[in-house]
Amino acid sequence: GWRAIRMCLDEPELFKTQLRALMRAAVHGDVRIMLPLIVSVDEVREARSLLAEAARELAERGVTHRDDVPLGIMIETPAAVLTADTLAREVAFFSIGTNDLVQYTLAVDRGNARLATRFTPLHPGVLRLIDRALQAGRDQGLDVSVCGEMASEPLMAFALIGLGLRTLSVAPRSVARVKQIVRGIHVRVAEEAAREALAAGTAHAAEEILQARLTAELG
């Protein structure tokens, strides 16, 4: 739909207001700019051009700001994953947005209650896309994190750690449970479980593999 980076690029003055605010705020702390719903390099380059334009406007007005704020992107679509090697050369970091990635990969509207049982983040196709995006980012030396509901579920956090992710965005209600997983597992076991899950034929099979390994690990 018409949202995220699409709206920003179609409304450049509105977008530049946000960019100027971010560059001004960056003087006071650690700020990064993350572009949502990116599907092509052109979008990144256009956003970077607007960022440079916004920086020039601040400089002309004598406003204190930082013009070296790291620019990264959300990986939320199969298109972004499949071109992640190219995108990685244009940005400073990746954040894998699991909510939309699951939705667009499985063609399942996450807002439709009738499809709730089909919204399966542990589908091998989803796991393989996450793995591919992570590897593309690593190959370029990028920081790769994950956000979305997936990391808030202990079993899925176990899978993500096994795939190699080390920065997870977790809902406040799930912090304690995910901490328990992080502290209670051996990374090697999570990696072995994730490899098996990647090779599974169904989401149910992947879930069974991961659950069995996690239960055995936590005792």
GUFIDREN-359232 format. One record per residue (C-alpha): residue number from 1; x, y, z; residue in one letter. Coordinates in pm, 1 decimal. Layout:
N
+-----+----------+----------+----------+---------+
: num :       xx :       yy :       zz : residuo :
+-----+----------+----------+----------+---------+
: NUM :        X :        Y :        Z :       A :
...
+-----+----------+----------+----------+---------+
end
This chain:
219
+-----+----------+----------+----------+---------+
: num :       xx :       yy :       zz : residuo :
+-----+----------+----------+----------+---------+
:   1 :      0.0 :      0.0 :      0.0 :       G :
:   2 :     84.0 :    367.3 :      1.7 :       W :
:   3 :    280.3 :    388.9 :    323.6 :       R :
:   4 :    631.2 :    385.6 :    468.2 :       A :
:   5 :    907.4 :    483.9 :    223.3 :       I :
:   6 :    655.1 :    519.4 :    -60.9 :       R :
:   7 :    466.9 :    793.2 :    120.2 :       M :
:   8 :    792.9 :    957.2 :    229.7 :       C :
:   9 :    928.9 :    979.7 :   -123.0 :       L :
:  10 :    597.4 :   1100.2 :   -263.0 :       D :
:  11 :    582.7 :   1371.9 :      3.8 :       E :
:  12 :    944.6 :   1494.3 :     11.8 :       P :
:  13 :    882.4 :   1811.7 :    212.7 :       E :
:  14 :    711.1 :   1614.3 :    486.8 :       L :
:  15 :    992.2 :   1360.3 :    478.5 :       F :
:  16 :   1262.1 :   1627.2 :    497.9 :       K :
:  17 :   1098.5 :   1772.2 :    807.8 :       T :
:  18 :   1147.9 :   1435.1 :    974.7 :       Q :
:  19 :   1503.9 :   1401.3 :    844.8 :       L :
:  20 :   1600.6 :   1746.7 :    970.7 :       R :
:  21 :   1458.9 :   1663.4 :   1312.7 :       A :
:  22 :   1657.8 :   1339.5 :   1324.3 :       L :
:  23 :   1983.2 :   1510.7 :   1230.1 :       M :
:  24 :   1927.4 :   1774.6 :   1495.6 :       R :
:  25 :   1848.8 :   1510.8 :   1758.2 :       A :
:  26 :   2161.5 :   1315.5 :   1662.8 :       A :
:  27 :   2373.6 :   1589.6 :   1820.6 :       V :
:  28 :   2240.6 :   1478.7 :   2159.8 :       H :
:  29 :   2259.9 :   1100.1 :   2132.2 :       G :
:  30 :   2291.6 :    784.3 :   1927.1 :       D :
:  31 :   2046.7 :    825.4 :   1637.7 :       V :
:  32 :   2011.1 :    608.0 :   1331.5 :       R :
:  33 :   1772.0 :    643.8 :   1040.6 :       I :
:  34 :   1593.6 :    331.0 :    922.9 :       M :
:  35 :   1395.1 :    332.4 :    598.8 :       L :
:  36 :   1085.4 :    108.9 :    605.4 :       P :
:  37 :    943.3 :   -114.8 :    332.1 :       L :
:  38 :   1239.6 :    -78.7 :     96.0 :       I :
:  39 :   1218.1 :   -294.3 :   -216.7 :       V :
:  40 :   1479.1 :   -134.1 :   -443.3 :       S :
:  41 :   1813.0 :     44.4 :   -442.4 :       V :
:  42 :   1650.0 :    341.4 :   -616.6 :       D :
:  43 :   1442.8 :    409.8 :   -304.7 :       E :
:  44 :   1752.3 :    412.4 :    -86.4 :       V :
:  45 :   1937.0 :    646.2 :   -320.0 :       R :
:  46 :   1642.9 :    884.5 :   -344.8 :       E :
:  47 :   1609.4 :    890.4 :     33.6 :       A :
:  48 :   1982.6 :    954.7 :     70.3 :       R :
:  49 :   1954.3 :   1245.7 :   -174.7 :       S :
:  50 :   1674.5 :   1397.4 :     32.5 :       L :
:  51 :   1881.8 :   1346.1 :    346.3 :       L :
:  52 :   2171.1 :   1538.9 :    189.8 :       A :
:  53 :   1930.8 :   1811.5 :     81.6 :       E :
:  54 :   1789.2 :   1838.0 :    433.2 :       A :
:  55 :   2142.0 :   1862.3 :    574.6 :       A :
:  56 :   2224.8 :   2148.1 :    338.2 :       R :
:  57 :   1912.0 :   2332.9 :    446.7 :       E :
:  58 :   2014.2 :   2301.7 :    811.8 :       L :
:  59 :   2366.6 :   2420.2 :    734.4 :       A :
:  60 :   2237.3 :   2722.2 :    545.0 :       E :
:  61 :   2024.2 :   2815.8 :    844.6 :       R :
:  62 :   2314.1 :   2766.1 :   1085.4 :       G :
:  63 :   2131.5 :   2493.1 :   1276.4 :       V :
:  64 :   2348.5 :   2251.6 :   1471.9 :       T :
:  65 :   2312.0 :   1899.1 :   1337.8 :       H :
:  66 :   2493.9 :   1582.8 :   1236.8 :       R :
:  67 :   2508.6 :   1497.7 :    869.0 :       D :
:  68 :   2672.1 :   1157.6 :    921.8 :       D :
:  69 :   2375.5 :    976.6 :   1076.5 :       V :
:  70 :   2390.2 :    605.9 :    977.8 :       P :
:  71 :   2125.0 :    511.5 :    723.5 :       L :
:  72 :   1980.4 :    161.3 :    725.7 :       G :
:  73 :   1677.2 :    -23.0 :    596.6 :       I :
:  74 :   1405.8 :   -261.5 :    700.9 :       M :
:  75 :   1409.7 :   -596.2 :    525.2 :       I :
:  76 :   1037.5 :   -673.8 :    510.7 :       E :
:  77 :    965.2 :   -825.2 :    170.7 :       T :
:  78 :   1091.2 :  -1119.0 :    -34.5 :       P :
:  79 :   1210.6 :   -864.5 :   -294.2 :       A :
:  80 :   1433.5 :   -698.5 :    -35.0 :       A :
:  81 :   1576.2 :  -1033.7 :     72.0 :       V :
:  82 :   1645.4 :  -1146.6 :   -284.2 :       L :
:  83 :   1832.9 :   -821.9 :   -356.7 :       T :
:  84 :   1986.1 :   -789.6 :    -10.4 :       A :
:  85 :   2339.2 :   -828.7 :   -144.3 :       D :
:  86 :   2289.1 :   -518.6 :   -361.1 :       T :
:  87 :   2106.8 :   -324.2 :    -89.5 :       L :
:  88 :   2380.7 :   -404.5 :    161.1 :       A :
:  89 :   2630.2 :   -204.0 :    -44.1 :       R :
:  90 :   2413.9 :    107.5 :     -5.7 :       E :
:  91 :   2341.2 :    114.4 :    368.3 :       V :
:  92 :   2494.0 :     91.0 :    714.1 :       A :
:  93 :   2266.7 :   -171.2 :    870.5 :       F :
:  94 :   1970.9 :   -404.7 :    821.9 :       F :
:  95 :   1673.2 :   -466.0 :   1046.9 :       S :
:  96 :   1464.8 :   -766.6 :    947.6 :       I :
:  97 :   1096.4 :   -682.8 :    997.2 :       G :
:  98 :    941.1 :  -1019.5 :   1068.2 :       T :
:  99 :    575.7 :   -912.1 :   1078.3 :       N :
: 100 :    558.3 :   -791.8 :    719.9 :       D :
: 101 :    810.7 :  -1047.7 :    596.1 :       L :
: 102 :    587.6 :  -1331.8 :    713.3 :       V :
: 103 :    278.1 :  -1161.6 :    571.3 :       Q :
: 104 :    422.6 :  -1096.6 :    226.7 :       Y :
: 105 :    604.9 :  -1428.7 :    201.5 :       T :
: 106 :    302.2 :  -1639.3 :    288.7 :       L :
: 107 :     39.3 :  -1409.7 :    131.1 :       A :
: 108 :   -140.3 :  -1400.5 :    464.6 :       V :
: 109 :   -300.7 :  -1079.9 :    590.5 :       D :
: 110 :   -203.3 :  -1064.8 :    957.5 :       R :
: 111 :   -510.3 :   -853.5 :   1029.7 :       G :
: 112 :   -751.1 :  -1122.3 :    907.3 :       N :
: 113 :   -861.7 :  -1346.9 :   1194.7 :       A :
: 114 :   -970.7 :  -1620.8 :    952.3 :       R :
: 115 :   -609.4 :  -1657.7 :    839.5 :       L :
: 116 :   -452.3 :  -1655.7 :   1185.7 :       A :
: 117 :   -354.5 :  -2023.1 :   1173.8 :       T :
: 118 :   -177.7 :  -1965.4 :    841.8 :       R :
: 119 :     40.5 :  -1685.8 :    982.7 :       F :
: 120 :    333.7 :  -1912.3 :   1065.6 :       T :
: 121 :    668.9 :  -1737.7 :   1123.7 :       P :
: 122 :    845.9 :  -2073.7 :   1151.8 :       L :
: 123 :    755.2 :  -2168.3 :    795.8 :       H :
: 124 :   1081.6 :  -2292.8 :    638.8 :       P :
: 125 :   1040.5 :  -2037.7 :    359.1 :       G :
: 126 :   1039.3 :  -1754.1 :    611.1 :       V :
: 127 :   1335.2 :  -1898.4 :    801.5 :       L :
: 128 :   1532.1 :  -1932.7 :    479.0 :       R :
: 129 :   1462.1 :  -1571.8 :    381.4 :       L :
: 130 :   1576.5 :  -1451.1 :    723.5 :       I :
: 131 :   1889.8 :  -1662.4 :    691.6 :       D :
: 132 :   1961.2 :  -1525.5 :    344.6 :       R :
: 133 :   1915.9 :  -1163.3 :    452.4 :       A :
: 134 :   2141.1 :  -1217.5 :    752.0 :       L :
: 135 :   2415.2 :  -1369.0 :    539.4 :       Q :
: 136 :   2395.6 :  -1087.1 :    283.3 :       A :
: 137 :   2434.7 :   -831.4 :    559.6 :       G :
: 138 :   2722.0 :  -1017.7 :    719.8 :       R :
: 139 :   2904.0 :  -1045.7 :    388.4 :       D :
: 140 :   2912.9 :   -664.0 :    374.8 :       Q :
: 141 :   3002.2 :   -627.3 :    741.7 :       G :
: 142 :   2666.1 :   -478.5 :    839.4 :       L :
: 143 :   2493.7 :   -494.4 :   1174.6 :       D :
: 144 :   2178.8 :   -704.7 :   1128.7 :       V :
: 145 :   1899.8 :   -702.0 :   1385.4 :       S :
: 146 :   1543.2 :   -826.0 :   1392.6 :       V :
: 147 :   1219.4 :   -662.1 :   1500.1 :       C :
: 148 :    857.9 :   -765.1 :   1505.7 :       G :
: 149 :    652.7 :  -1008.3 :   1709.2 :       E :
: 150 :    866.6 :  -1305.5 :   1613.4 :       M :
: 151 :   1151.0 :  -1219.8 :   1851.7 :       A :
: 152 :    905.6 :  -1186.0 :   2140.7 :       S :
: 153 :    817.0 :  -1555.8 :   2131.9 :       E :
: 154 :   1071.2 :  -1771.6 :   2320.5 :       P :
: 155 :   1070.5 :  -2056.2 :   2067.6 :       L :
: 156 :   1115.5 :  -1816.1 :   1778.2 :       M :
: 157 :   1384.4 :  -1622.7 :   1964.4 :       A :
: 158 :   1565.0 :  -1956.9 :   2000.5 :       F :
: 159 :   1540.0 :  -2005.4 :   1623.8 :       A :
: 160 :   1662.3 :  -1652.7 :   1548.1 :       L :
: 161 :   1962.1 :  -1694.3 :   1776.7 :       I :
: 162 :   2036.2 :  -2020.9 :   1600.8 :       G :
: 163 :   2027.3 :  -1845.2 :   1263.8 :       L :
: 164 :   2289.9 :  -1603.2 :   1392.3 :       G :
: 165 :   2095.6 :  -1297.3 :   1502.7 :       L :
: 166 :   2223.6 :  -1128.0 :   1816.0 :       R :
: 167 :   2011.2 :   -812.5 :   1837.2 :       T :
: 168 :   1643.3 :   -875.1 :   1901.0 :       L :
: 169 :   1360.5 :   -623.9 :   1942.7 :       S :
: 170 :   1126.8 :   -765.9 :   2205.4 :       V :
: 171 :    790.0 :   -649.5 :   2337.5 :       A :
: 172 :    816.1 :   -539.0 :   2704.0 :       P :
: 173 :    588.5 :   -818.8 :   2822.7 :       R :
: 174 :    824.6 :  -1077.9 :   2673.3 :       S :
: 175 :   1160.6 :   -946.9 :   2794.8 :       V :
: 176 :   1181.0 :  -1176.4 :   3098.2 :       A :
: 177 :   1090.9 :  -1489.3 :   2900.8 :       R :
: 178 :   1333.8 :  -1413.6 :   2619.3 :       V :
: 179 :   1609.1 :  -1333.8 :   2869.9 :       K :
: 180 :   1554.0 :  -1677.9 :   3019.9 :       Q :
: 181 :   1606.0 :  -1833.9 :   2676.8 :       I :
: 182 :   1917.5 :  -1629.5 :   2602.6 :       V :
: 183 :   2074.0 :  -1717.3 :   2937.6 :       R :
: 184 :   1967.3 :  -2080.4 :   2940.1 :       G :
: 185 :   2080.9 :  -2209.4 :   2600.0 :       I :
: 186 :   2407.9 :  -2291.1 :   2430.1 :       H :
: 187 :   2446.4 :  -2112.9 :   2097.8 :       V :
: 188 :   2578.4 :  -2429.9 :   1935.5 :       R :
: 189 :   2256.2 :  -2613.9 :   2021.6 :       V :
: 190 :   2045.2 :  -2329.1 :   1881.3 :       A :
: 191 :   2252.5 :  -2330.4 :   1562.0 :       E :
: 192 :   2205.1 :  -2704.7 :   1515.4 :       E :
: 193 :   1830.0 :  -2672.7 :   1575.6 :       A :
: 194 :   1803.0 :  -2383.3 :   1329.3 :       A :
: 195 :   1984.0 :  -2580.3 :   1059.1 :       R :
: 196 :   1740.8 :  -2867.1 :   1103.8 :       E :
: 197 :   1445.2 :  -2627.5 :   1097.6 :       A :
: 198 :   1570.7 :  -2470.8 :    774.5 :       L :
: 199 :   1561.4 :  -2812.0 :    613.5 :       A :
: 200 :   1213.6 :  -2898.4 :    743.3 :       A :
: 201 :    928.7 :  -2937.7 :    499.0 :       G :
: 202 :    657.1 :  -2758.8 :    695.7 :       T :
: 203 :    611.6 :  -2499.7 :    967.5 :       A :
: 204 :    477.4 :  -2770.9 :   1198.0 :       H :
: 205 :    785.7 :  -2986.2 :   1143.5 :       A :
: 206 :   1016.6 :  -2689.3 :   1205.0 :       A :
: 207 :    831.0 :  -2605.0 :   1524.5 :       E :
: 208 :    857.3 :  -2962.8 :   1651.0 :       E :
: 209 :   1231.4 :  -2969.3 :   1584.3 :       I :
: 210 :   1292.9 :  -2641.2 :   1761.4 :       L :
: 211 :   1063.9 :  -2722.6 :   2055.0 :       Q :
: 212 :   1228.5 :  -3059.9 :   2115.7 :       A :
: 213 :   1577.8 :  -2908.7 :   2114.3 :       R :
: 214 :   1478.0 :  -2615.3 :   2333.0 :       L :
: 215 :   1298.0 :  -2836.8 :   2587.1 :       T :
: 216 :   1599.2 :  -3065.7 :   2609.4 :       A :
: 217 :   1832.8 :  -2769.0 :   2647.1 :       E :
: 218 :   1636.1 :  -2603.4 :   2927.3 :       L :
: 219 :   1564.9 :  -2931.4 :   3100.7 :       G :
+-----+----------+----------+----------+---------+
end
